[in-house]
Amino acid sequence: MTPLEALLARDGDPPTLADLGGEDALWSQADTLAASRMWFRAAETLLDEWDTLHSPDRAATFITQALSITGSPTAAGDTLDRLVEHPGYLQRAATQLNALALERSRRHTAPLDAELAGHFLEAALRLALPGTARRFALFDRLVDPEAAAAPTTYARRTVRALGTAYEHWRDGDLRTALQRFVGTAVHGDAVYELAMCHLADAANAPGRSALLDAFATTRGHLQQAIDADEDRPDATAFLAALDAVLAFEAGDTITLNTAVRQLRRSLTEQAMWLTGTRTHWRAGRYDTEAAWYALSQDLEHADAYLDQPLTTWPNQTIQHILATYTAHRSVRVQSADGSGGMQALVAPRIENAFASRQGILLHLRGMIADAPEDWDAVSAQQLLQAVDERLQSHDPQAQPGAPGKATQAASYPELAAAVGSHILAALPTQMLDSLKDRVSETDAVLTSQLPIAQQQIFNEVVAVLEDCDDFRHPVVRQGFIQLITQAIRFLYSRTNRGRAHHTPRFAYLFAPGPGPGEKLPLENTVQEDLQDYLDGNLDEVDIETADRSGGRADIEVRFPGFTTIIECKRTTGQTTRKGLRRYLGQTIAYQASGITLGMLVVLDLKPKKDWIPNVRDNMWAERVPSPAPNQRDRWAVVVRVPGNRTSPYDMGTPATVG
């Protein structure tokens, strides 16, 4: 063992480059270290100090070379787990890492090779999910017919990778490939993943019959998973959740309560063995499990009230009713305006209950007339419309009930509003606070409609804004989140715009041509493009509004209760996060007369001959501390639009592995 290897082998945290004698000392022994069993410790040191390296290209080459020859599954797995999310390394070696991962995933004949191949296959998938690498070559590896006969360590990771890939891309070949593992040593995992595929498809079922068929197939696979391995709380939980939905539709309270209790027990068991093992790239699966659990609670609460002859309900109960009514949203598999999904089962019973008792219908109308800001007004209006249509078509017939005054009162909006005000005023503070907490569920509905990379932008921006008092106000939060979401989609759209297909209005995104008079665009180009985009997706968006905090605002976006300003700039200078802070002063100046939230959009005109930044690197939030302790801090969301770029096929090749 060389002295350098001895330093790397010490217990505790990885040594620093200074401990190793500096970069040059490491590079002088790079070939020896790459073949050493301590290579991964050197890789940890390089990744930890990446931003200070003088030769990051050599570091990327060293790590990739070591991965290509290592025989340690543990070292490879831990290192790959860091590399697939390390922007510095990926900037220089993403293509090489993807090629290596796909190549090493082919070697799975011997048990040790199979374990290594499983780690590399998972790494290739994690590169493809956010779009860091193309997924076509990965598909060939995932659907490889030889994988089903591979050792268990590789087959199990392949099965789980197939399930995750199907959830993201819904390609039928992936589900067909899963079928090959049925009846093998990983039968339990295979049928469970198949159940998840059919459950995901069930949410988009066009009608009740198709939905029940999908449920039946899902239940069959889940039962097979339980039969193959009795220690399957995940399969048991989903089976109980499906039983709960079916029991709710049938009004079978006993079965519903039994299923909900089983679901809670299974999820508790599952949480115990998932602790410490949660990985964000499979977060969709964990979120879906939690969503089904929440749905089962709503079903149980709604079931307890629907058949009671009450004329008024607590506000919290109405919230459970609405959450149940829009159950297809609760399971996080499609948007609110998608196909019927779960509503085919749960909606009719709720509509029947409201249509048969006018007192309940009156109560709902009253609460809508005087509802809290965080109420799901869209769901409530959908329910009212559905009930009105049933009443008008006499399906079902409204039951007279007693006393008859409730039916008469329903025709008086003023009385309904008064009833709603009275009920809300009587609610305890704790209940109202719990309703305000539900505003986070609105965020989840929005982000669930965004691709993974865009979700990450959203989460990082919102995390910074959470410290802003204005942003925590439910009215401001709801509106500003709409603006954030539209800004993300605008950035994604303009980043994807191809030069070969753009119209003249998008010419500002590309490098000027060689002809006479071709110049870099002015800031009004991005200003007008963004204003047109927002005007088509938000209610009130004006350009160049005068008398805003003593100046003229580039773009003014108005929401009910507040207004926010977007400052637009263009620059050929420093476009780093630190460099763009020079524009924040003007951005936050417009916040003197309103909320302390704004947006800065900068057209980045530095030449991009070799590299276009990833969309996640082009949007973030900044907190600007107040210069005086007794004044409010201010916040700005920064959007950096990549301009002055060439087409990908005209770009040079970034530093590659030799």
Buried (B, 14 or more C-beta within 10 A) or exposed (E): EEEBBEBBEEEEEBBEBEEBBEBEEBBEBBEEBBEBBBBBBBBBBBBBBBEEBEBBBBBBBBBBBBBEEBEBBEBBBBBBBBBBBBEBBBBBBBBBBBBBBBBBBBBBEEEBBBBBBBBBBBBBBBBBBBEBBEBEBBBEBBBBEEBBBBBBBBBBBBBBBBBBBBBBEEBEBBBEBBEBBBEBBBBBBBBBBBBBBBBBBBBBBEEBEBBBEBBEBBBBBBBBBBEBEEEBBBBBBBBBBBBBBBBBBEEBBEBBBBBBBBBBBBBEBBBEEBEEEEEEBBEBBBBBBEBBBBBBBBBBBBBBBBEEEBBBBBBBBBBBBBBBBBBBBBBBBBEBEEBBBBBBBBBBBBBBBBBBBBBBBBBBBBBBBBBBBBBBEEBBEBBBEBBBEBBEEEEBEBEEBEEEEBBEBBEEEEBBBBBBBEBBEEBEEEBBEBBBEBBEBBBEBBBBBBBBBBBBBBEEBBEBBEEBEBBEBBBBBBBBBBBBBBBBBBBBEBBEBEBEEBEEEBBBBBBBEEEEEEEBBEBBBBBBBBBEBBBEEBEEBEBBBEEBBEBEBBBBBBBEEBBBBBBBBBBEEEBEEEEBBEBBEBBBBBBEEBBBBBBBBBBBBEEBEEEBBBBBBBBBBBBBEEEEEEEEEBBBBBBBBBBBBBEEEEBEEEBEBE
